[in-house]
Protein backbone atom coordinates (compact mmCIF):
# COMPACT_ATOMS: atom_id res chain seq x y z
CA UNK A 1 0.00 0.00 0.00
CA UNK A 2 1.46 3.42 -0.96
CA UNK A 3 2.33 5.76 1.89
CA UNK A 4 -0.38 8.30 2.63
CA UNK A 5 0.41 11.91 1.78
CA UNK A 6 -1.03 14.61 4.00
CA UNK A 7 -3.21 17.34 2.57
CA UNK A 8 -4.35 20.19 4.78
CA UNK A 9 -7.74 21.59 3.89
CA UNK A 10 -9.79 24.39 5.38
CA UNK A 11 -13.56 24.20 5.38
CA UNK A 12 -13.64 26.75 2.56
CA UNK A 13 -11.22 24.61 0.55
CA UNK A 14 -13.59 21.69 0.97
CA UNK A 15 -16.53 23.81 -0.21
CA UNK A 16 -14.64 24.87 -3.33
CA UNK A 17 -13.70 21.29 -4.17
CA UNK A 18 -17.25 20.03 -3.63
CA UNK A 19 -18.78 22.76 -5.79
CA UNK A 20 -16.51 21.78 -8.66
CA UNK A 21 -16.28 18.01 -8.32
CA UNK A 22 -19.22 16.62 -6.35
CA UNK A 23 -21.11 14.08 -8.45
CA UNK A 24 -24.57 14.88 -7.05
CA UNK A 25 -24.11 18.55 -7.96
CA UNK A 26 -22.90 17.61 -11.45
CA UNK A 27 -25.99 15.44 -11.97
CA UNK A 28 -28.31 18.23 -10.83
CA UNK A 29 -26.49 20.65 -13.14
CA UNK A 30 -27.32 18.36 -16.04
CA UNK A 31 -30.96 18.20 -14.96
CA UNK A 32 -31.04 21.99 -15.16
CA UNK A 33 -29.46 21.83 -18.61
CA UNK A 34 -32.20 19.42 -19.68
CA UNK A 35 -34.87 21.78 -18.33
CA UNK A 36 -33.33 24.66 -20.33
CA UNK A 37 -33.36 22.49 -23.45
CA UNK A 38 -36.98 21.46 -22.89
CA UNK A 39 -38.06 25.08 -22.50
CA UNK A 40 -36.19 26.09 -25.62
CA UNK A 41 -37.78 23.21 -27.50
CA UNK A 42 -41.28 24.26 -26.40
CA UNK A 43 -40.89 27.48 -28.39
CA UNK A 44 -40.54 25.32 -31.48
CA UNK A 45 -44.34 25.15 -31.68
CA UNK A 46 -44.32 28.78 -32.89
CA UNK A 47 -41.52 28.50 -35.41
CA UNK A 48 -42.94 28.52 -38.96
CA UNK A 49 -42.50 25.46 -41.10
CA UNK A 50 -41.32 25.95 -44.66
CA UNK A 51 -41.99 23.24 -47.18
CA UNK A 52 -41.37 22.94 -50.89
CA UNK A 53 -42.27 20.30 -53.39
CA UNK A 54 -41.66 19.55 -57.03
CA UNK A 55 -43.01 16.65 -59.03
CA UNK A 56 -43.61 15.41 -62.53
CA UNK A 57 -46.70 13.44 -63.58
CA UNK A 58 -47.43 11.51 -66.75
CA UNK A 59 -50.78 10.08 -67.87
CA UNK A 60 -51.43 8.06 -70.99
CA UNK A 61 -55.21 7.97 -71.35
CA UNK A 62 -56.68 5.63 -73.98
CA UNK A 63 -59.79 6.57 -75.94
CA UNK A 64 -63.12 5.88 -74.26
CA UNK A 65 -66.84 6.09 -74.91
CA UNK A 66 -68.82 8.85 -73.16
CA UNK A 67 -72.59 8.59 -73.43
CA UNK A 68 -73.01 12.31 -72.83
CA UNK A 69 -70.88 13.40 -75.77
CA UNK A 70 -71.43 13.26 -79.51
CA UNK A 71 -67.84 12.21 -80.07
CA UNK A 72 -65.91 9.64 -78.07
CA UNK A 73 -63.16 10.76 -75.72
CA UNK A 74 -59.95 10.82 -77.70
CA UNK A 75 -56.81 9.29 -76.29
CA UNK A 76 -54.20 11.68 -74.96
CA UNK A 77 -50.88 11.90 -73.15
CA UNK A 78 -50.48 14.46 -70.37
CA UNK A 79 -47.19 15.61 -68.85
CA UNK A 80 -47.62 17.78 -65.78
CA UNK A 81 -44.86 19.52 -63.84
CA UNK A 82 -45.65 21.12 -60.51
CA UNK A 83 -43.61 23.19 -58.09
CA UNK A 84 -44.87 24.73 -54.90
CA UNK A 85 -43.97 25.99 -51.46
CA UNK A 86 -45.69 26.95 -48.23
CA UNK A 87 -44.97 28.66 -44.95
CA UNK A 88 -47.21 27.50 -42.12
CA UNK A 89 -47.24 28.09 -38.41
CA UNK A 90 -49.15 29.20 -35.34
CA UNK A 91 -49.14 32.18 -32.99
CA UNK A 92 -49.51 32.11 -29.20
CA UNK A 93 -53.04 33.56 -29.24
CA UNK A 94 -54.66 30.71 -31.16
CA UNK A 95 -54.10 31.81 -34.73
CA UNK A 96 -52.76 29.38 -37.31
CA UNK A 97 -51.74 30.40 -40.80
CA UNK A 98 -50.62 28.81 -44.05
CA UNK A 99 -49.14 30.96 -46.81
CA UNK A 100 -48.76 28.85 -49.94
CA UNK A 101 -48.16 29.19 -53.66
CA UNK A 102 -47.68 26.76 -56.50
CA UNK A 103 -47.40 26.69 -60.25
CA UNK A 104 -48.22 23.88 -62.67
CA UNK A 105 -47.44 23.34 -66.33
CA UNK A 106 -49.68 20.98 -68.31
CA UNK A 107 -48.52 19.64 -71.68
CA UNK A 108 -51.19 17.57 -73.47
CA UNK A 109 -50.95 15.59 -76.70
CA UNK A 110 -54.41 14.58 -77.98
CA UNK A 111 -54.83 12.08 -80.82
CA UNK A 112 -57.78 12.87 -83.14
CA UNK A 113 -56.83 10.39 -85.81
CA UNK A 114 -59.53 7.92 -84.87
CA UNK A 115 -62.29 10.54 -85.05
CA UNK A 116 -63.90 12.92 -87.48
CA UNK A 117 -61.67 13.56 -90.54
CA UNK A 118 -62.52 17.25 -90.33
CA UNK A 119 -61.00 17.37 -86.85
CA UNK A 120 -57.98 15.51 -88.05
CA UNK A 121 -57.44 18.02 -90.79
CA UNK A 122 -57.28 20.89 -88.33
CA UNK A 123 -54.16 19.56 -86.61
CA UNK A 124 -51.00 18.48 -88.35
CA UNK A 125 -50.89 14.71 -88.43
CA UNK A 126 -54.12 14.58 -86.43
CA UNK A 127 -52.28 15.39 -83.17
CA UNK A 128 -53.13 18.45 -81.06
CA UNK A 129 -50.38 19.65 -78.78
CA UNK A 130 -51.40 22.12 -76.07
CA UNK A 131 -49.76 23.56 -73.01
CA UNK A 132 -51.00 25.68 -70.16
CA UNK A 133 -49.69 27.27 -66.96
CA UNK A 134 -51.78 27.38 -63.80
CA UNK A 135 -50.73 29.35 -60.66
CA UNK A 136 -52.27 29.65 -57.23
CA UNK A 137 -51.26 31.92 -54.28
CA UNK A 138 -53.27 31.93 -51.08
CA UNK A 139 -53.28 32.69 -47.37
CA UNK A 140 -55.36 30.45 -45.08
CA UNK A 141 -56.15 31.59 -41.53
CA UNK A 142 -57.88 29.95 -38.59
CA UNK A 143 -58.47 31.77 -35.31
CA UNK A 144 -59.70 29.95 -32.19
CA UNK A 145 -62.21 32.02 -30.20
CA UNK A 146 -63.12 29.71 -27.30
CA UNK A 147 -61.33 26.40 -26.94
CA UNK A 148 -57.58 26.81 -27.50
CA UNK A 149 -57.85 30.62 -27.53
CA UNK A 150 -56.13 31.87 -24.35
CA UNK A 151 -54.35 28.55 -23.79
CA UNK A 152 -53.86 25.40 -25.81
CA UNK A 153 -51.69 22.30 -25.57
CA UNK A 154 -48.60 24.06 -26.95
CA UNK A 155 -48.93 27.04 -24.63
CA UNK A 156 -49.60 24.74 -21.69
CA UNK A 157 -46.41 22.83 -22.48
CA UNK A 158 -44.46 26.07 -22.76
CA UNK A 159 -45.73 27.40 -19.43
CA UNK A 160 -45.13 24.08 -17.69
CA UNK A 161 -41.59 23.92 -19.04
CA UNK A 162 -40.96 27.41 -17.69
CA UNK A 163 -42.09 26.23 -14.27
CA UNK A 164 -39.99 23.07 -14.61
CA UNK A 165 -36.94 25.21 -15.28
CA UNK A 166 -37.58 27.22 -12.11
CA UNK A 167 -38.04 23.99 -10.17
CA UNK A 168 -34.83 22.58 -11.64
CA UNK A 169 -32.89 25.70 -10.69
CA UNK A 170 -34.18 25.53 -7.13
CA UNK A 171 -33.43 21.79 -7.03
CA UNK A 172 -29.85 22.59 -8.04
CA UNK A 173 -29.61 25.24 -5.34
CA UNK A 174 -31.05 22.81 -2.80
CA UNK A 175 -28.60 20.09 -3.85
CA UNK A 176 -25.72 22.53 -3.47
CA UNK A 177 -26.97 23.42 0.01
CA UNK A 178 -27.34 19.75 0.94
CA UNK A 179 -23.87 18.97 -0.33
CA UNK A 180 -22.30 21.91 1.52
CA UNK A 181 -24.10 20.86 4.69
CA UNK A 182 -22.84 17.30 4.27
CA UNK A 183 -19.32 18.63 3.71
CA UNK A 184 -19.48 20.82 6.81
CA UNK A 185 -20.84 18.04 9.00
CA UNK A 186 -18.23 15.62 7.66
CA UNK A 187 -15.50 18.20 8.24
CA UNK A 188 -16.48 18.60 11.89
CA UNK A 189 -16.78 14.83 12.26
CA UNK A 190 -13.25 14.58 10.89
CA UNK A 191 -12.07 17.15 13.44
CA UNK A 192 -13.80 15.15 16.17
CA UNK A 193 -12.16 11.93 14.97
CA UNK A 194 -8.76 13.60 14.79
CA UNK A 195 -9.19 15.06 18.29
CA UNK A 196 -10.33 11.68 19.60
CA UNK A 197 -7.08 10.16 18.32
CA UNK A 198 -5.12 12.91 20.06
CA UNK A 199 -7.05 12.40 23.30
CA UNK A 200 -6.35 8.70 23.16
CA UNK A 201 -2.66 9.40 22.41
CA UNK A 202 -2.46 11.71 25.44
CA UNK A 203 -4.17 9.06 27.54
CA UNK A 204 -1.68 6.51 26.24
CA UNK A 205 1.18 8.75 27.38
CA UNK A 206 -0.36 9.00 30.84
CA UNK A 207 -0.90 5.23 30.94
CA UNK A 208 2.69 4.57 29.89
CA UNK A 209 4.03 6.98 32.53
CA UNK A 210 1.86 5.38 35.17
CA UNK A 211 2.95 1.86 34.18
CA UNK A 212 6.60 2.88 34.36
CA UNK A 213 6.11 4.57 37.73
CA UNK A 214 4.08 1.67 39.09
CA UNK A 215 6.69 -0.88 37.99
CA UNK A 216 9.41 1.12 39.69
CA UNK A 217 7.49 1.33 42.92
CA UNK A 218 6.51 -2.33 42.81
CA UNK A 219 10.17 -3.24 42.39
CA UNK A 220 11.14 -1.24 45.48
CA UNK A 221 8.20 -2.65 47.42
CA UNK A 222 6.16 0.57 47.75
CA UNK A 223 3.22 -0.91 45.84
CA UNK A 224 1.79 -4.40 45.55
CA UNK A 225 2.15 -6.28 42.21
CA UNK A 226 -1.63 -5.97 41.68
CA UNK A 227 -1.24 -2.26 41.01
CA UNK A 228 1.17 -3.01 38.17
CA UNK A 229 -1.34 -5.46 36.65
CA UNK A 230 -4.09 -2.87 36.85
CA UNK A 231 -1.92 -0.26 35.19
CA UNK A 232 -0.96 -2.72 32.41
CA UNK A 233 -4.64 -3.58 31.86
CA UNK A 234 -5.60 0.03 31.42
CA UNK A 235 -2.63 0.56 29.09
CA UNK A 236 -3.82 -2.25 26.82
CA UNK A 237 -7.38 -0.92 26.93
CA UNK A 238 -6.08 2.46 25.83
CA UNK A 239 -4.15 0.86 22.96
CA UNK A 240 -7.38 -0.81 21.86
CA UNK A 241 -9.28 2.48 22.09
CA UNK A 242 -6.53 4.25 20.13
CA UNK A 243 -6.71 1.66 17.35
CA UNK A 244 -10.50 2.10 17.15
CA UNK A 245 -10.11 5.88 17.08
CA UNK A 246 -7.62 5.66 14.20
CA UNK A 247 -10.00 3.37 12.31
CA UNK A 248 -12.84 5.86 12.82
CA UNK A 249 -10.56 8.64 11.60
CA UNK A 250 -9.91 6.83 8.31
CA UNK A 251 -13.66 6.24 7.91
CA UNK A 252 -14.36 9.95 8.46
CA UNK A 253 -11.67 10.88 5.95
CA UNK A 254 -13.18 8.61 3.31
CA UNK A 255 -16.63 10.05 3.95
CA UNK A 256 -15.37 13.57 3.35
CA UNK A 257 -13.36 12.51 0.29
CA UNK A 258 -16.49 11.07 -1.33
CA UNK A 259 -18.07 14.52 -1.17
CA UNK A 260 -15.08 16.38 -2.57
CA UNK A 261 -14.19 14.39 -5.67
CA UNK A 262 -15.61 12.51 -8.62
CA UNK A 263 -12.56 10.19 -8.69
CA UNK A 264 -12.00 8.55 -5.31
CA UNK A 265 -9.01 6.57 -6.56
CA UNK A 266 -6.93 9.75 -6.83
CA UNK A 267 -7.71 10.51 -3.17
CA UNK A 268 -7.45 7.00 -1.74
CA UNK A 269 -3.94 7.54 -0.40
CA UNK A 270 -4.43 11.13 0.74
CA UNK A 271 -4.42 11.78 4.48
CA UNK A 272 -6.86 14.65 4.99
CA UNK A 273 -5.93 17.07 7.74
CA UNK A 274 -8.42 19.75 8.86
CA UNK A 275 -6.65 23.10 8.77
CA UNK A 276 -9.31 25.06 10.68
CA UNK A 277 -9.16 25.25 14.46
CA UNK A 278 -12.13 23.90 16.39
CA UNK A 279 -13.81 26.93 17.95
CA UNK A 280 -17.13 27.55 19.63
CA UNK A 281 -18.12 31.15 18.93
CA UNK A 282 -21.46 32.17 20.34
CA UNK A 283 -23.94 33.00 17.59
CA UNK A 284 -26.98 35.23 17.84
CA UNK A 285 -30.02 32.99 17.56
CA UNK A 286 -33.46 34.33 16.72
CA UNK A 287 -36.17 31.79 16.12
CA UNK A 288 -38.67 34.27 14.65
CA UNK A 289 -36.10 35.59 12.18
CA UNK A 290 -35.22 32.01 11.36
CA UNK A 291 -38.86 31.25 10.55
CA UNK A 292 -39.05 34.19 8.13
CA UNK A 293 -35.76 33.29 6.48
CA UNK A 294 -36.78 29.66 6.00
CA UNK A 295 -40.16 30.50 4.48
CA UNK A 296 -38.53 32.95 2.10
CA UNK A 297 -35.29 31.23 1.14
CA UNK A 298 -35.69 27.46 1.38
CA UNK A 299 -35.37 26.10 -2.19
CA UNK A 300 -37.64 23.14 -1.47
CA UNK A 301 -40.42 25.50 -0.36
CA UNK A 302 -39.90 27.60 -3.48
CA UNK A 303 -40.16 24.39 -5.51
CA UNK A 304 -43.44 23.57 -3.77
CA UNK A 305 -44.84 27.01 -4.59
CA UNK A 306 -43.84 26.65 -8.23
CA UNK A 307 -45.54 23.25 -8.23
CA UNK A 308 -48.77 25.05 -7.28
CA UNK A 309 -48.20 27.45 -10.16
CA UNK A 310 -47.84 24.43 -12.45
CA UNK A 311 -51.15 23.14 -11.13
CA UNK A 312 -52.70 26.53 -11.94
CA UNK A 313 -51.56 26.19 -15.56
CA UNK A 314 -53.07 22.71 -15.83
CA UNK A 315 -56.34 23.86 -14.25
CA UNK A 316 -56.48 26.81 -16.66
CA UNK A 317 -55.93 24.51 -19.64
CA UNK A 318 -58.46 21.93 -18.48
CA UNK A 319 -61.04 24.65 -17.92
CA UNK A 320 -60.46 25.99 -21.42
CA UNK A 321 -61.10 22.54 -22.87
CA UNK A 322 -64.64 22.63 -21.45
CA UNK A 323 -65.62 25.21 -24.08
CA UNK A 324 -66.85 24.27 -27.55
CA UNK A 325 -64.66 24.86 -30.55
CA UNK A 326 -65.53 28.16 -32.20
CA UNK A 327 -63.15 29.14 -35.00
CA UNK A 328 -63.03 31.89 -37.55
CA UNK A 329 -61.68 30.56 -40.84
CA UNK A 330 -60.81 32.37 -44.02
CA UNK A 331 -58.80 32.32 -47.19
CA UNK A 332 -57.67 34.96 -49.63
CA UNK A 333 -55.69 34.37 -52.77
CA UNK A 334 -55.36 34.68 -56.48
CA UNK A 335 -55.35 32.40 -59.52
CA UNK A 336 -53.51 32.68 -62.80
CA UNK A 337 -54.04 30.69 -65.99
CA UNK A 338 -52.16 31.44 -69.19
CA UNK A 339 -50.00 29.94 -71.84
CA UNK A 340 -47.12 32.01 -70.47
CA UNK A 341 -45.66 31.09 -67.07
CA UNK A 342 -44.77 34.71 -66.27
CA UNK A 343 -48.28 35.95 -66.93
CA UNK A 344 -49.77 33.07 -64.94
CA UNK A 345 -47.64 33.79 -61.86
CA UNK A 346 -48.13 37.54 -62.14
CA UNK A 347 -51.92 37.13 -62.28
CA UNK A 348 -51.88 34.90 -59.20
CA UNK A 349 -49.60 37.09 -57.11
CA UNK A 350 -51.40 40.31 -58.08
CA UNK A 351 -54.73 38.69 -57.17
CA UNK A 352 -56.10 39.51 -60.61
CA UNK A 353 -58.44 36.54 -60.34
CA UNK A 354 -59.39 36.59 -56.68
CA UNK A 355 -60.47 33.71 -54.53
CA UNK A 356 -61.57 33.98 -50.92
CA UNK A 357 -63.91 32.66 -48.30
CA UNK A 358 -64.60 33.29 -44.63
CA UNK A 359 -66.84 31.70 -42.08
CA UNK A 360 -67.30 30.21 -38.66
CA UNK A 361 -66.84 26.61 -37.57
CA UNK A 362 -68.50 25.34 -34.40
CA UNK A 363 -68.05 21.87 -32.94
CA UNK A 364 -68.68 20.35 -29.54
CA UNK A 365 -69.28 16.92 -28.03
CA UNK A 366 -72.81 16.09 -27.01
CA UNK A 367 -71.50 15.58 -23.49
CA UNK A 368 -67.86 16.38 -22.71
CA UNK A 369 -67.43 13.75 -20.01
CA UNK A 370 -63.66 13.42 -20.39
CA UNK A 371 -63.00 17.17 -20.26
CA UNK A 372 -65.15 17.61 -17.13
CA UNK A 373 -63.41 14.70 -15.42
CA UNK A 374 -59.97 16.04 -16.32
CA UNK A 375 -60.93 19.48 -14.99
CA UNK A 376 -62.10 18.06 -11.64
CA UNK A 377 -58.94 15.98 -11.36
CA UNK A 378 -56.73 19.01 -12.09
CA UNK A 379 -58.37 20.98 -9.27
CA UNK A 380 -57.82 18.07 -6.89
CA UNK A 381 -54.15 17.90 -7.88
CA UNK A 382 -53.83 21.60 -7.14
CA UNK A 383 -55.31 21.10 -3.68
CA UNK A 384 -52.79 18.32 -3.08
CA UNK A 385 -49.95 20.65 -4.09
CA UNK A 386 -51.25 23.32 -1.71
CA UNK A 387 -51.47 20.85 1.17
CA UNK A 388 -47.99 19.54 0.41
CA UNK A 389 -46.67 23.10 0.59
CA UNK A 390 -48.38 23.65 3.92
CA UNK A 391 -46.94 20.43 5.30
CA UNK A 392 -43.47 21.27 3.98
CA UNK A 393 -43.63 24.73 5.60
CA UNK A 394 -44.63 23.25 8.96
CA UNK A 395 -41.84 20.68 8.75
CA UNK A 396 -39.28 23.38 7.98
CA UNK A 397 -40.44 25.58 10.86
CA UNK A 398 -40.17 22.58 13.16
CA UNK A 399 -36.61 22.02 11.96
CA UNK A 400 -35.71 25.65 12.66
CA UNK A 401 -37.19 25.48 16.17
CA UNK A 402 -35.38 22.23 16.93
CA UNK A 403 -32.01 23.44 15.70
CA UNK A 404 -32.28 26.75 17.55
CA UNK A 405 -32.92 24.81 20.74
CA UNK A 406 -30.12 22.36 19.94
CA UNK A 407 -27.59 25.12 19.23
CA UNK A 408 -28.43 26.86 22.51
CA UNK A 409 -28.12 23.60 24.42
CA UNK A 410 -24.84 22.61 22.75
CA UNK A 411 -23.26 25.99 23.46
CA UNK A 412 -24.07 25.70 27.14
CA UNK A 413 -22.50 22.23 27.08
CA UNK A 414 -19.32 23.70 25.61
CA UNK A 415 -18.83 25.84 28.70
CA UNK A 416 -19.67 23.06 31.16
CA UNK A 417 -17.48 20.44 29.46
CA UNK A 418 -14.59 22.91 29.28
CA UNK A 419 -14.81 23.47 33.02
CA UNK A 420 -15.17 19.74 33.64
CA UNK A 421 -12.02 19.04 31.62
CA UNK A 422 -10.06 21.72 33.54
CA UNK A 423 -11.21 20.28 36.88
CA UNK A 424 -10.31 16.76 35.74
CA UNK A 425 -6.80 17.89 34.75
CA UNK A 426 -6.30 19.59 38.10
CA UNK A 427 -7.64 16.59 40.02
CA UNK A 428 -5.40 14.17 38.16
CA UNK A 429 -2.31 16.35 38.65
CA UNK A 430 -3.01 16.56 42.37
CA UNK A 431 -3.62 12.81 42.67
CA UNK A 432 -0.41 12.03 40.77
CA UNK A 433 1.55 14.09 43.30
CA UNK A 434 -0.15 12.24 46.12
CA UNK A 435 0.76 8.96 44.45
CA UNK A 436 4.38 10.05 44.20
CA UNK A 437 4.33 10.88 47.91
CA UNK A 438 2.75 7.55 48.78
CA UNK A 439 -0.57 9.11 49.77
CA UNK A 440 -2.67 7.55 46.99
CA UNK A 441 -2.96 4.41 44.91
CA UNK A 442 -2.58 3.72 41.22
CA UNK A 443 -6.20 2.58 41.14
CA UNK A 444 -7.39 6.08 42.04
CA UNK A 445 -5.03 7.62 39.49
CA UNK A 446 -6.37 5.27 36.81
CA UNK A 447 -9.91 6.30 37.62
CA UNK A 448 -9.00 9.97 37.37
CA UNK A 449 -7.26 9.34 34.05
CA UNK A 450 -10.47 7.76 32.78
CA UNK A 451 -12.39 10.80 34.01
CA UNK A 452 -9.99 13.15 32.20
CA UNK A 453 -10.19 11.17 28.97
CA UNK A 454 -13.97 11.28 29.10
CA UNK A 455 -13.92 15.01 29.91
CA UNK A 456 -11.59 15.80 27.02
CA UNK A 457 -13.71 13.75 24.64
CA UNK A 458 -16.91 15.40 25.89
CA UNK A 459 -15.44 18.88 25.43
CA UNK A 460 -14.42 18.17 21.84
CA UNK A 461 -17.76 16.56 21.06
CA UNK A 462 -19.67 19.49 22.56
CA UNK A 463 -17.76 21.94 20.36
CA UNK A 464 -18.27 19.77 17.30
CA UNK A 465 -21.97 19.33 18.05
CA UNK A 466 -22.41 23.08 18.52
CA UNK A 467 -20.82 23.88 15.15
CA UNK A 468 -22.85 21.14 13.48
CA UNK A 469 -26.02 22.52 15.03
CA UNK A 470 -25.24 25.97 13.62
CA UNK A 471 -24.68 24.45 10.18
CA UNK A 472 -27.94 22.53 10.38
CA UNK A 473 -29.79 25.63 11.55
CA UNK A 474 -28.43 27.64 8.62
CA UNK A 475 -29.58 24.89 6.27
CA UNK A 476 -33.04 24.84 7.85
CA UNK A 477 -33.25 28.62 7.40
CA UNK A 478 -32.13 28.37 3.77
CA UNK A 479 -29.05 30.44 4.60
CA UNK A 480 -26.24 27.93 4.00
CA UNK A 481 -24.78 29.87 1.07
CA UNK A 482 -25.08 33.26 2.75
CA UNK A 483 -23.56 31.96 6.00
CA UNK A 484 -20.50 30.72 4.12
CA UNK A 485 -20.32 33.82 1.85
CA UNK A 486 -21.00 31.83 -1.30
CA UNK A 487 -23.04 32.81 -4.34
CA UNK A 488 -24.38 30.49 -6.99
CA UNK A 489 -25.27 31.70 -10.48
CA UNK A 490 -28.08 29.48 -11.73
CA UNK A 491 -28.26 31.04 -15.20
Secondary structure, DSSP 8 states (H G I E B T S, - for coil): ----EEEEE-HHHHHHHHHHH-HHHHHHHHHHHHHHHHHHHHGGGGS-EEEEEEEEEEEEE--B--TTSSS-B--EEEEEEEEEEEEEEE-TTSEEEEEEEEEEEEEEEEE-TTS-HHHHHHSGGGEEEEEEEEEEEEEEEEEESSTTSS--HHHHHHHHHHHHHHHHHHHHHHHHHHHHHHHHHHHHHHHHHHHHHHHHHHHHHHHHHHHHHHHHHHHTTSS-HHHHHHHHHHHHHHHHHHHHHHHHHHHHHHHHHHHH-S-HHHHTTEEEEE-S----------HHHHHHHHHHH-HHHHHHHHHHHHHHHHHHHHHHTTS-EEEEEEEEEEEEEESSHHHHHHHHHTTSEEEEEEEEEEE--SS-HHHHHHHHHHHHHHHHHHHHHHHHHHHHHHHHHHHHHHHHHHHHHHHHHHHHHHHHHHHHHHHHHHHHTTSS-HHHHHHHHHHHHHHHHHHHHHHHHHHHHHHHHHHHTT-HHHHTT------
